């Protein structure tokens, strides 16, 4: 049985349509990947000093954590790197010192335990230390997987942070209500 030129045209047209649909699908996939790579996936809290008091303000970052421990390390790194130029222009800053890193991270029951470098307690007065603690604890407990956090410094759990001895009790759980003001 022979097919006429109409059948061949139809076959070619179907192949062209199929190829066009595949190209369209590839384009949609590439665009979706690009968009998703730009969408923030983590909330970190920066400090706003309004002259009379300090408070936290959420900002959104793309950190792409793979699990809660990796998210904790990425969050501390984001806080230590400070605000973006746009955030700084809006009056936001970070009290977490630039050299602060996570030395170790682990779970103990439902508590995220982080051992931070000693940089986290270096310098600043009590307002700065309170800001660091607030930034770290609020940012680290933002993921739903983390209910409580304990922050160690150079292998020791500190009850008093900084030279002025800002007291901290552990494990820390986020209180109900708004953001802190100090």
N, C-alpha and C positions, 0 to 999 in steps of 0.2 A: 504494500500500500504506500503510495507516495503522498507527501503533503505538499501543498502548493506553497507559493511564495508568501501567502497570507499566514500560514502556520509558522513559517520561519520568522516572519516579522513579529508575530506574537511571542515567540520564544525569546527573541532578542529583546523585545520590550520588557518581558517579565524579568529577564536577567538584569537589564538596566535598572528597573525598579528595585529589584532585590539588592543590587549593589548600592544604589542611592540610600535605601533604608539602612543598610549596614554602615555606610559612611555617616549618616545622620545619628545613628545609635552611638558610634564612636565619638562623634562631636559632643553629644549630650553627656556621655561618660566623662570626657575630658573636662568639659565645663563644670560638671558636678564636682569632680575631684578638685579643681581649682577653687571653687567656691568653698567647699568644705575645709580646704587647707587654710583658708583665711578666717574662718569662723572661730571666735574665741571659745575655749573649752574649760577655762579655769577662771575663778574669781579670786583676786588677791586684794588685800586691803591696804591702802596707803593712808598716810597721815595728812590731815588738813589742820593747820594752825591758824585759827581766826583771830589771834591776838590775845584773847582772853582765856581761851581753852583750846584743847586739841581734841580731834575726833577722827574716826576712821571713815574712809570713803571707799566703796568697792570699785575696782577697775577690772577690766576683762582682758585676759591674755590667752594666747594660743601657745600652750605648753606641750600638748600631745602626750600626756602621761600614759603609760601602759598598765600601771597598777597603782594602788594607793601609796606604796613606798616610793615608787618613781615619781609620783605626783608630789609627794612631800619634798623630795629633793629638788624638783623643778620649781616648786613654790618658794622654797627658801632662796634658791638662786635668783628667782625673779624679784623677790623683796630686796636682796642684797645688791642687785644691779640698779635699783632705784626706779624712779618714774621715767617715762618716755618724755621727750621734749614737749609734747602736747600736754601731758599730765602735769609736768613742772610749770608750764605756762598757766595752768588752771590753779596753781597754788598747792599742788600735792607733792609730798615727799615721802621718803622712807627713813625710819629711824634705825633700820637694820643695817649695821656696818657692811661696807663693800666686801670685806674679806671673809664674811661669815659663810661657812660651808657645813654640810651635813657630814659628820664623820662616820656615823652608823645610823641605821634605821631598822626597827623591828616592831613586831606586834607582841604585846603582853596582854592576854585576854582580849578585851575590846579597846585597849589603849594603844595609840600610836606613840612609840617611844623613839625620840630623836636625840642623838648625841651631837651637839653643835660644837664648832670650833670656838675657842676662847675669844675670838674677835667679837662675838655677839654681846659680850658684857664689857667691852673696852670703851672707855670714854662716855661722855654725856652725863647729864644729871638725872634726877629721878623722873622728870617728865619724859626724857628721851628713853630711859629704861622702860617706863610704863608703856610708851609707844611701841617699843620693840616687842614686848610681851603681848600687847594687844594685837599688833600686826601678825605676829607669828601664830598665836593661838586662834584668832578668828580666821585667818587664811587657811591654816592647816585643818580646821574642823569644818570648812566649807563643803568638802565632798561628803555625800551622804554615807560613804563607807567609814568615815572617821567620827566616832562619838566623843572621844576624849583624847587628850594629848599630854605627854610628859616631856619636858625639855631638859635635857642634861647638857652640861658644858664640860668639855674635856674629860668625859668619863665620870662626872659627879652630878648628882641631882642637887641643885641649889635651891635652898629655901629663901635666900636673900640674893638679889641680883644687883650688880653694880656697886660702885663705891659708897653710895648712900643707903644701900641695903633695902631696895624695894622688895617687899615680901611677896612670895608666890607660893600657892599651895597646889599640890599635884595629886592625882591627875586633874587636869583642867577640863571642864565641860562648858560648852557655850550656854550662857544663861538665856532664859526666855526674855523677849523684849528687844529693845533697840540696841544700837551700837554704843560702846562706852564713850564717855566724855571725861577728860581729866585736865 
